Structure formats: C-alpha cells, structure tokens
Amino acid sequence: MQRKPTLLSAKAETNSVILTLQIDSGLEDFKGHFPTFPILPGVTQIDLAMRYAEEFLALDGQFGGMEVIKFQDPILPEAIVTLTLNWDPEKRKLYFSYQSNDKAHSSGRVLISEAK
C-alpha cells in the first residue's frame, strides 16, 4: 500500500523546502476518489504537506487548524508537482503550495499548535 508519492528532489533551507514529487497512480488515496476521474484529495495534499514539513523542517507541534486553503486545479495520477513549504516559527504557520509548470494546484496555511 503506497501512502507517499515518489520524492524526486528536495532543496531545503532553514525554514523552507522545495520538493519535486511524482504523484504515483498507485497511491492508496486515489482509490474511490473518483473511480472514473481520479484526483488527489485535498485532505491528502494537506496531510502530505504536514508529513514533509515534519521530516524536512522539524516542526515541533501538531495540526491546529487551517487558513486560506485554495484548491484551484486537480492533481492527477502520475503528475510531477512542486511542493513548496515555508515555516514561520513566530506565527507558528506552515505555508504550502503545490504547482506544476504554469498551474497552481493548491495553497494555504496550516496552524501548528505548541507541542505538549
């Protein structure tokens, strides 16, 4: 069962990372969403942003809510996308965006609560 896309490249800095991902058609999250026109669910996009932020940016908290989430263009199986993550530790906000070529797929902010 494949839960994460193939990571093609990662360029990390202090509070940001740019990832190039192949959204493999075998991802578990495509099942049932939708059978005749599969797209990567929005909840999966947010979950992946959180997972990669924990891995590359060492976030020190948990999901605390969302702000200004926009889903503009579906992410299809086998797409190559760029996921940009920017962490603002003072505001405790994770900014994310998914893009490919000239398309903006989604973007938003995730609030990260203090670690307990």
N, C-alpha and C positions, 0 to 999 in steps of 0.2 A: 504494500500500500504506500504510494508516494504522496507525501504531505507537503514537500517544499519543491519549488522549481529548481532547475539546474542553475547554479551560480556560475556565470561565465567570467565575470571580473568584479573586483572590488577596489575602490580607491578611497581610503579612509584618511581623515584628518582629525583634529582634536574633537570637535563636536559635530562632525558631519561625515557621511559616507555616500558614495555613489556606486550603486550596484547595477550590473547588467545581468538580467535574468532571462532564461528561456522558460516560458510558461508551458511546460510539457503537457501534452494531451492526456497523459496517464495520471495526472493529479486527481486524487480522490475527490477534491472539491468540485470537479466538473460533473460528477455523477448526479443526475437529476436536476441539473441547473443549466441549461434546459435540454431535454433529450434531442430535439431536432435542431437546436441552435445553441451549443454550449458556450457559456461565457464564465469568466472568473468572478465568483460572487464578491460583492463589496465587502462583506464581513471577512472574507479570506484576504482581501487586499490589506485591510486594517490589521488583521492578525499577522500577516507576513511582515508588515512594517514594524510591528512591535517585536516580533521574533528577531529580525535582523538588527534592530536597534539594541536589543539586549546583548546580542552577540558582538556587534562591532562598536557600540557606543557605551557599553557597560551602564545601562540605565539602573538606577538604584531605587526603584519603586514599582508600583503596579498601575494598571489601567485605571484611570479616574474619570473618564468621560471623553467626549469629542466636541470639536467646534468646527464650523465651516467646512463640512465634508461635502465634496462635489464629485459626482460620478458623471463624466462627460462623454466618454467613448468606451464601449465594451472592450475588454481584453479577451482575445480569442485564443484557443489552443494553438500552441507552437509559436506564439508571438515572442519576439525579442523586445523586452522593455527595459527602461532605465528607471530604477527606484532611487530617488534622492531623499535622504533622511538628514534633517538638521535638528539638533538637540539644543534647546535653550535652557540651561540648568537653573537660571534665576527665575524664569517664569514657569519652569517645570512643564514645558510644552515640547512635544515632538512634532515637527513639521514633516509631512511626507508628500511626495508626488510621484506618480507613475506616468512615464511618457515613452513614446516610440516615434522615431522620425519627427514629423511635424505634428503629431497628435498628442493632446493632453488627455490621458485616460481618467485620472482621478487625483485628488489632492485634499489636504485637510490638516487639522491639528488634533493630536491626542494629548490629553492632560494626564500627567503621571503623578500619582499621589505619593506621599512620603512613604518610604519603607518602614514597616512596623517591626 
